[in-house]
Amino acid sequence: MNRIAQTFTSLKANNKKALIPFITAGDPNPTITVSLMHQLVQSGSDIIELGVPFSDPMADGPTIQRSSERALKHHISLNNVLGMVSDFRKIDKQTPVVLMGYANPIEAMGYEIFAAKAKISGVDGVLIVDYPPEESDEWVACLKKHAIDAIFLLSPTTLKQRFEKVAKFARGYIYYVSLKGVTGASHLDLSEVKTMLTQIRESISIPIGVGFGIRDGATAKAVSEFADAVVVGSRIIEEIEQSPNTDVLRNVGDLIETLRKAIDED
């Protein structure tokens, strides 16, 4: 059982739900990323989604796009991101790390080289936004060879016939995009999300995390009532963006603690 499966098993045994924050590697600068990852864990996160900065992040709203731009100004590459995971693993050998990004850097490196490096670095899962399940046989097989979970997105517009394809390939957890549109959007319809998760669970047995549109403790708590995990990205990036460099760790830590407390409330 890998770290992601162990985490969800432990949480379920304790009647808790996972808190999964997203940050972009190298934002606001490369020197703070590993410390920020440790802060996320210390403040109550269960799994870390680490974004690989990309010049054309088509699924991301302006907030996360800006985080990629800030990271790319420091010339952060996929190899740099893997190095950050390796540094994180020098202290934290338990918390799952999922890389999230786009196909181009993976294609440039090559499946096999990437998967081998990712495994050595301590990566547990990978979510590539623009790898549809219908075209992912080779990709998933390569990750499976290196015991890395292939994580896939589902959304309000996903057709039911795609659920079975995703069920065949997906490991770790499903990331359910709760809104039509890009990250950072609002107008989250909780009843619609709950209905969709009920339908997805008819085909998929692994945990389901819900992201997009979760900006505060109340929404995080509401989502945790029917999801296995709560994914928060843009709100954290905003905190990073708005904080002085000296306060980033503290302010992000305070935000995570607030979300954790809300999710755990009876």
Secondary structure, DSSP 8 states (H G I E B T S, - for coil): --HHHHHHHHHHHTT--EEEEEEETTSS-GGGHHHHHHHHHHTT-SSEEEE---S--TTS-HHHHHHHHHHHHTT--HHHHHHHHHHHHTT-SSS-EEEEE-HHHHHHH-HHHHHHHHHHHT--EEEETT--GGG-HHHHHHHHHTT-EE-EEE-TT--HHHHHHHHHH--S-EEEE-SSSSTT-----HHHHHHHHHHHTTT--S-EEEESS--SHHHHHHHHTT-SEEEE-HHHHHHHHHS-GGGHHHHHHHHHHHHHHHHH--
